[in-house]
Amino acid sequence: MWFGTADGLNPYDGSGVKVYQHSPADPHSLSNNIVRTVYEDRTGTIWVGTMDGLNKLDRESRQFTHYQHDPDDPNSLSDNTVWSVVESLKNLLYTARYRYFDNDRLDITVKGKDPIGRIFAPSRKMVMGSKEGIRAIV
């Protein structure tokens, strides 16, 4: 089980808890201690959404790869606050962030008046929730 907290990522393996936290001295540590979402994709990869970007955990090395907003890179995340992560039936990874909703290639953007807070894929449709209501994408 994986637990995201305001003080890092805490996986429980049945016998104990390991704590992953941000360390300024370690470029492969978690990008931020405030974890908003934890998602395991179909390949078993763990994705962690934080207040400072998306993190991919390499389970063997126990190191994180960071995906963050870069104003000079139009293919980077549009915002660093990652609220939710989900995988589509076509194996595309989607993230909900404070301002936008993008897929892993970052070429799809659905903009609304209100930030998208959560995304789910309970069936063939992807569902997004915000203060404006619920939207479904086939």
N, C-alpha and C positions, 0 to 999 in steps of 0.2 A: 504494500500500500504506500502511496505517495501523498504527503501532506504539505501543502504550501501554506506558509505562515507569514506573519509580518517580520519574522526574524530568520527567514531562509527556507530551504527545501529540506524536508525531513522524511526520508523513506524508512519504512518499518519492514524488516525482513522476517518477522516472526520471533526473533530473539532479541532484537535491539534496534535502536534508531541511530542512523547516521545523519549528521547535520551538514548541509552544504550552505555556505554563506559567501557573500562578497568579500574579497580581500584585495585592497588596492595594490598589493605587492604581487598578486597572481593574476595575470591576464586571462587565465583559463578558469577562473572561479566564476561563480554566479554573478551576473551583471548587477544585481540589486537584491537586497534582502527581502524586499516586499514582494512576495509571490502572489499573483492574482489568479493564476490558473496552472494546472499540470495536466498534460495530455500524453497518452501513449498511443502512437499510431500503429497501423497494421504490421509494421516491420519490427515493432517493439522499441522504437526510438522514443525517448522521453523528451517532450518539449515543455519548456517552462516559460510562462509569460510573467514578466515582472514590470515594475514601474520604470524600468530602464531597458526595455527591449525584450526580444525573444531569445531564448537559450536552448541549444540542443545538447543533450548530455551524451557523451561517449561513455558507455557503461564499462568498457574495459579499462580505459585510462582514467576514468572518473573526472574528465575535463569537459568544460563547456565551450561550445562555439557560440559566439554572440551575433545576433542580427539586430542592427540598430539603424535609426534614421540618420542619413547623411545628406545634408542639403545639396551637395554636389553630385549625388547619385540618384537619378530619378527612379532607379530600380530598387532602392532601399526601402525600408519601412517608412510609411508616411508619418508615423508618430511612435514614440517609444513606449507608451503605456499600453501593454497588451493585456486585455481583459479576458479573452477567451480564445481557444484554439480548437479546431475540429478538422477532420479529414473527410473529403467527399467520397462518393462511390467510385469516382475516377482517380482516386489516390492523390488528389490535390489537397494541400494543406491550406486552410483558411484561418485568418486571425481577425479578431475584432479588437479594434483599438479605439482610443478616445474619439478620433475624428473619422476614421474610415474603416472599410471592410475590404480586404485584399486577399488574393490567392498567393501561393508561394512564388509565382513568377511575377507577382505584383503588377499585372496588367489589367486587372479587373477592379474597378472601384465603384462602390454603390454609396452615393452621398445622400444624406438626408439632413433635415434641419436639426436633428438630435443625434448625439453619438450612439453607436451601436454598442450595447453593453454585453450581450451574450449571444453566442451562436450555438446551434445544436443541429445534428443530422440524425434524427430518430428514424427516418425511413428514406425514401427516394428524394425527399425534399429537404433542403437546408432551411432552418428557421432562425431568424435574427430577431432579437428583442431590444427595444429601446423605449424611451419615454413616449415616443410617438405611437408605439404599439408593436405588433408582430408582423413580420414580412416573411413570406416563403418564396424560395427560389427552387425551381425544378432542376 
